[in-house]
Amino acid sequence: MPFAKNADTIDLLNLPSVRDYFENTNIMNKSTAEEYLYRLRIFNTFLHKDYDGLTIEVLLEKIRDGTIDIYSILSRYSANQKNCNLSSTTIKHRVVTVKNFFEYHDIEVSPRKFKLKVRLPKVVRKNKEALSKEDVINILNNCSDIKLKTYVMILAATGMRATEALHIRIKDIDFEKHPAELYIRGENTKTKTDRAIYLTEEVTNQLNAWIKYKYRTRRVCHQITEDENKENTNKKTINEYRTPAIRKTDLLFASSTNNDSFKDPNPYSLYTDLARSFAKTLDRMGKGEREDNNESRRQITLHSFRRFVKSTISDLGYADYSEWFIGHSCSTYYRKKDSEKAEIFRKIEPYLTFLNVYELERQGADIQTKIEELELINQSYREREKSKDDSIAMLADQLMTLTERLKELERKQSQQQIPYI
């Protein structure tokens, strides 16, 4: 995933070849361009160490004039990355990015020769188990602060991608609707498609609590100069209470500020801070285990909540709806009416509610009441059916009695008949 690495890669943008490649990729997707730039920085570091200070710009010229074999350097780079204790997927992405960079600058790379001469590690696909609801509840109860708790809860209740949630602005949330709606802008999604998803009542209350806390009145300490016209004047410390102004364009998870000229931070830098806090939470809980073949990656990540939401909704029998809910483009529910989507959401809402015990108990009580009502109705039907059966049996007995009496009368009548002489 792309994170904030601009400070480490800004020097590469001084190279025309890298800048041109970055700007071209940036037109398509900014975060992808940032990630490619980060991978090129790693490759550039490799060149400096293994090729005596060679730069990417000079390397392109040497490959074109045949001084350096492109397959040799890609193979050597792949072997170098294998020694860095990285996952197979990461190594493959880094090598392929460099290969694409060469091809962008009209250096032909034969797919057949690349496959034969550049050995990449096999990518092992693992079936990762989704979190259980008990796991989610346990994690939420162990979150160290309200910001992290709100972030984790919105991921666990919506299935959003981690960076999608960090692009949410306050104006993107409609608290007036029931259920509340969250508008996700297409430019911040993987599929580049806008969508509006529903928020559970628990998440809605948590978001309100976070916004209230974020823009709370607080004491601010700052210094002022008593007399600016005099030299060496003492500075006076002032304590005052300030309430940050709420701007609808503020990023939801950015820190509040009293400076009107303040600009929201990069969402990827927010990700770095929250991911670090989340990792510490897992370690404190004793759930920070690492993957077997990748020590740099934990078994539970922020993406695990996305799998939880997908499996939870699918297990309820709404597999197609789950695709729409988490933002996959293949779902037919993109064309359904809002009323139909909201109706299904109300059915799945209890299963995406974690800490609101009162709400769950209330819903459980309502269901129990309906069950009891249905049982009473069913018992009434059974009693009515039994009454009908008894009446039918009684009528059958009466009919049988009347039939016997009729036969008796016919028999007596035949005995009393006088024969003709």
C-alpha positions in Angstrom: 0.0 0.0 0.0 1.2 3.6 -0.7 2.2 5.5 2.4 3.9 8.9 3.0 7.4 8.7 1.6 7.8 12.1 0.0 10.6 13.2 2.2 12.7 10.3 1.2 12.0 10.6 -2.5 12.1 14.3 -3.2 15.7 14.2 -4.5 14.7 11.7 -7.2 12.3 14.2 -8.7 15.3 16.3 -9.7 16.2 13.6 -12.3 14.2 14.2 -15.5 13.6 10.6 -16.3 12.1 9.9 -12.8 10.1 13.2 -12.8 8.6 12.5 -16.1 7.6 8.9 -15.1 6.2 10.2 -11.8 4.1 13.0 -13.4 2.7 10.6 -16.0 1.7 8.1 -13.3 0.3 10.8 -11.1 -2.2 11.7 -13.8 -3.8 8.3 -13.3 -3.5 7.9 -9.6 -1.6 10.0 -7.1 -1.1 7.3 -4.4 0.2 4.9 -7.1 2.7 7.5 -8.3 3.9 8.0 -4.7 4.4 4.2 -4.3 6.3 3.9 -7.6 8.5 6.8 -6.6 9.3 5.0 -3.3 10.2 1.8 -5.1 12.5 3.7 -7.4 14.2 5.3 -4.4 15.0 1.8 -3.1 16.4 0.8 -6.5 18.4 4.0 -6.6 19.9 3.1 -3.2 20.8 -0.4 -4.6 22.6 1.2 -7.5 24.7 3.5 -5.3 25.8 0.6 -3.1 26.4 -2.2 -5.7 27.4 -0.1 -8.7 29.7 2.5 -7.2 27.3 5.5 -7.0 25.6 4.9 -10.3 22.3 6.9 -10.7 19.2 5.9 -12.5 19.7 8.6 -15.1 23.2 7.3 -16.0 22.0 3.7 -15.9 19.4 4.4 -18.7 22.2 5.7 -20.9 24.5 2.6 -20.2 21.6 0.2 -21.0 20.9 2.0 -24.3 24.5 1.9 -25.4 24.8 -1.8 -24.3 27.4 -1.2 -21.6 25.1 -2.8 -19.0 22.8 -5.7 -19.6 19.3 -4.9 -18.4 18.5 -8.5 -17.5 21.7 -8.8 -15.5 20.9 -5.8 -13.4 17.3 -6.8 -12.8 18.3 -10.3 -11.8 20.9 -8.9 -9.4 18.4 -6.5 -7.9 15.9 -9.3 -7.4 18.6 -11.3 -5.5 19.5 -8.3 -3.4 15.9 -7.8 -2.3 15.5 -11.5 -1.3 18.2 -10.9 1.3 16.1 -8.1 2.9 13.6 -10.5 4.5 10.7 -9.2 2.4 7.6 -11.0 1.2 7.6 -12.5 -2.3 4.9 -10.1 -3.3 6.9 -7.1 -2.2 10.0 -8.3 -4.1 8.0 -8.9 -7.3 6.3 -5.5 -7.1 9.7 -3.7 -6.7 11.4 -5.5 -9.6 8.4 -5.2 -11.9 8.2 -1.4 -11.2 11.8 -1.0 -12.3 11.1 -3.1 -15.4 8.1 -0.9 -16.2 10.2 2.2 -15.7 12.7 1.0 -18.3 9.9 0.2 -20.7 8.4 3.7 -20.2 11.7 5.1 -21.4 11.6 3.0 -24.6 14.0 0.2 -23.4 12.5 -3.0 -24.7 12.2 -5.9 -22.2 11.5 -9.2 -23.8 8.8 -11.1 -21.6 10.5 -14.4 -22.5 14.0 -13.3 -21.7 12.8 -11.6 -18.5 11.1 -14.8 -17.4 14.2 -16.9 -18.1 16.9 -14.6 -16.8 15.2 -12.7 -13.9 14.1 -15.2 -11.2 11.4 -13.9 -8.9 10.2 -15.7 -5.8 7.0 -17.6 -6.1 4.1 -15.8 -4.5 2.3 -18.1 -2.0 -1.4 -17.2 -1.7 -2.7 -17.8 1.8 -6.3 -18.1 2.8 -6.5 -15.6 5.7 -9.1 -16.2 8.3 -11.6 -13.4 8.9 -11.8 -11.9 12.4 -14.6 -13.1 14.6 -17.0 -10.6 16.2 -15.5 -11.4 19.6 -12.1 -10.4 18.2 -13.4 -7.1 17.0 -15.1 -6.4 20.3 -11.9 -7.2 22.2 -9.8 -4.9 20.0 -12.2 -2.0 20.3 -12.2 -2.4 24.1 -8.4 -2.2 24.1 -8.0 0.8 21.9 -5.9 3.4 23.8 -7.7 6.6 22.7 -11.0 7.8 21.2 -9.4 8.6 17.8 -8.1 5.0 17.2 -11.3 3.5 18.6 -13.4 5.6 16.2 -11.1 4.7 13.2 -11.2 1.0 14.0 -14.9 1.0 14.6 -15.7 2.6 11.3 -13.5 0.1 9.5 -15.2 -2.8 11.3 -18.7 -1.6 10.6 -18.3 -0.4 7.0 -15.5 -2.6 5.5 -13.9 0.5 4.0 -10.3 0.4 2.8 -7.9 1.9 5.4 -7.0 4.9 3.3 -10.5 5.5 2.1 -11.5 6.2 5.7 -8.7 8.7 6.2 -10.0 10.7 3.2 -13.4 11.3 4.9 -14.3 14.9 5.4 -16.8 16.1 8.0 -19.1 17.3 5.1 -19.1 13.7 3.7 -21.2 12.5 6.6 -25.0 13.1 6.6 -26.2 12.8 10.2 -29.7 13.9 9.3 -30.6 10.8 7.5 -31.8 7.6 9.2 -29.7 5.6 9.0 -26.8 8.1 8.6 -25.0 8.0 5.3 -21.3 8.4 4.5 -20.4 9.6 1.0 -17.1 8.1 -0.3 -15.5 10.1 -3.1 -14.5 8.2 -6.2 -11.1 9.8 -6.5 -10.1 8.3 -3.2 -11.2 4.7 -4.0 -9.5 1.9 -5.7 -12.3 1.4 -8.3 -12.7 5.2 -8.9 -16.4 5.0 -8.2 -18.4 7.2 -5.9 -20.7 5.4 -3.4 -22.7 6.2 -0.3 -22.9 3.7 2.5 -24.9 3.4 5.6 -23.6 3.8 9.2 -24.9 1.9 12.1 -26.4 3.8 15.0 -23.4 2.8 17.1 -20.9 4.2 14.6 -23.0 7.4 14.2 -22.9 8.0 18.0 -19.1 7.3 18.0 -18.5 9.7 15.2 -20.4 12.4 17.0 -18.5 11.8 20.2 -15.2 12.0 18.3 -16.1 15.3 16.6 -17.2 16.7 19.9 -14.0 15.7 21.5 -11.8 16.9 18.6 -13.3 20.4 18.6 -13.6 20.7 22.4 -12.7 23.8 24.3 -9.2 23.6 25.6 -6.6 25.6 27.5 -3.9 27.0 25.2 -0.6 28.3 26.6 1.5 30.8 24.5 3.9 33.6 25.0 3.7 37.3 24.1 6.2 40.1 24.2 5.3 42.8 26.8 6.8 45.7 24.8 7.9 45.1 21.3 9.6 48.5 21.0 12.1 47.7 23.8 15.0 45.3 23.4 15.5 42.4 25.7 11.9 42.6 27.0 10.5 39.7 29.0 8.0 37.4 27.4 4.7 36.9 29.2 3.0 33.5 29.3 -0.7 33.7 28.6 -3.2 30.9 29.3 -6.5 31.1 27.6 -9.4 28.8 26.5 -10.0 28.4 22.9 -12.6 26.4 20.9 -11.4 25.3 17.4 -13.8 26.2 14.6 -15.4 23.3 12.7 -14.7 23.4 9.0 -16.8 21.1 6.9 -13.8 20.4 4.6 -11.6 19.2 7.6 -10.4 15.6 7.3 -12.3 13.6 10.0 -9.2 12.1 11.5 -6.9 15.1 11.2 -6.0 16.9 14.4 -7.9 20.2 15.0 -6.1 23.5 15.0 -6.7 27.2 15.8 -4.8 28.3 12.7 -7.1 29.2 9.9 -4.3 28.8 7.3 -3.7 25.2 8.5 -3.9 22.6 5.8 -5.0 19.0 6.5 -2.1 16.6 6.5 -1.6 13.9 3.9 -4.0 11.0 4.6 -1.1 8.6 4.2 0.8 10.3 7.1 -2.3 9.8 9.2 -2.3 6.1 8.2 1.3 5.8 9.5 0.3 7.2 12.9 -2.8 5.2 13.3 -1.2 2.0 12.0 1.5 2.4 14.6 -1.0 2.9 17.4 -3.0 -0.1 16.2 0.1 -2.3 16.2 0.9 -1.2 19.8 -2.7 -2.1 20.8 -2.3 -5.6 19.3 1.0 -6.1 21.1 -0.5 -5.0 24.4 -3.3 -7.6 23.8 -0.9 -10.4 22.9 -2.3 -10.6 19.4 0.6 -9.0 17.5 1.8 -12.3 15.9 3.7 -12.0 12.6 3.2 -14.0 9.5 5.3 -17.1 9.1 7.1 -16.0 5.9 7.0 -12.3 6.5 8.2 -11.0 9.8 7.5 -7.4 8.8 3.7 -8.1 8.5 1.3 -9.0 11.3 -1.4 -11.6 11.0 -4.0 -9.0 12.0 -4.0 -5.8 10.1 -6.4 -2.9 9.5 -7.4 -4.7 6.3 -8.6 -7.7 8.4 -11.8 -5.7 9.3 -12.7 -5.5 5.6 -12.6 -9.3 5.4 -14.7 -9.4 8.6 -17.5 -7.2 7.1 -17.5 -9.1 3.8 -17.8 -12.5 5.4 -20.4 -11.3 8.0 -22.8 -9.9 5.4 -22.2 -12.9 3.0 -23.0 -15.4 5.8 -26.3 -13.7 6.3 -27.2 -14.5 2.7 -26.4 -11.2 1.1 -23.2 -12.0 -0.8 -24.0 -9.6 -3.7 -25.0 -6.8 -1.3 -21.7 -7.3 0.5 -19.8 -6.6 -2.7 -21.5 -3.3 -3.0 -21.2 -2.4 0.6 -17.4 -2.8 0.7 -16.9 -1.1 -2.7 -16.4 -3.8 -5.2 -17.6 -2.8 -8.7 -19.1 -6.1 -9.7 -22.3 -5.8 -7.5 -25.7 -5.4 -9.0 -26.7 -3.3 -6.0 -25.1 -0.2 -7.6 -28.3 -0.1 -9.7 -30.8 -0.9 -6.9 -33.1 1.7 -5.3 -31.8 3.4 -2.1 -34.9 2.2 -0.2 -34.1 -1.5 -1.1 -30.4 -1.1 0.0 -31.5 0.6 3.3 -34.0 -2.1 4.1 -31.3 -4.8 3.8 -28.9 -2.7 5.9 -31.4 -2.6 8.8 -31.4 -6.4 8.7 -27.6 -6.7 9.0 -27.0 -3.7 11.3 -27.2 -5.8 14.6 -24.4 -8.0 13.2 -22.2 -4.9 12.7 -22.8 -3.5 16.1 -20.2 -4.3 18.8 -20.3 -2.3 22.0 -23.9 -0.9 22.0 -25.2 -3.6 24.4 -28.4 -1.7 25.1 -29.3 -1.5 21.4 -28.6 -5.2 20.9 -30.7 -6.1 24.0 -33.5 -3.9 22.8 -33.5 -5.5 19.4 -33.3 -8.9 21.0 -36.3 -8.1 23.2 -38.2 -7.0 20.2 -37.5 -10.2 18.4 -38.4 -12.3 21.5 -41.7 -10.4 21.7 -42.5 -11.1 18.1 -41.6 -14.8 18.7 -44.0 -14.9 21.6 -46.7 -13.3 19.6 -46.3 -15.8 16.8 -46.4 -18.6 19.3 -49.7 -17.3 20.7 -51.2 -17.0 17.3 -49.9 -20.5 16.4 -51.5 -21.9 19.6 -54.8 -20.2 18.8 -54.7 -21.8 15.4 -54.0 -25.2 16.9 -56.9 -24.8 19.3 -59.2 -23.8 16.5 -58.1 -26.8 14.5 -58.6 -29.1 17.4 -62.1 -27.6 18.0 -62.9 -28.2 14.3 -61.6 -31.8 14.6 -63.8 -32.4 17.6 -66.9 -31.0 15.9 -66.3 -33.1 12.8 -65.9 -36.2 15.0 -69.1 -35.4 16.8 -71.0 -34.9 13.6 -69.6 -38.2 12.3 -70.9 -40.0 15.4 -74.3 -38.4 15.1 -74.4 -39.3 11.4 -73.5 -42.9 12.3 -76.3 -43.0 14.9 -78.8 -41.6 12.5 -77.8 -44.1 9.9 -78.3 -47.0 12.3 -81.7 -45.7 13.3 -82.7 -45.4 9.7 -81.7 -48.9 9.0 -83.6 -50.2 12.0 -86.7 -48.3 10.9 -86.4 -49.8 7.4 -86.1 -53.3 8.9 -89.2 -53.0 11.1 -91.2 -51.5 8.2 -90.3 -54.5 6.0 -91.4 -56.9 8.7 -94.8 -55.2 9.2 -95.8 -55.3 5.5 -98.9 -57.6 4.8 -98.5 -59.9 1.8 -101.1 -59.9 -1.0 -103.4 -63.0 -1.4 
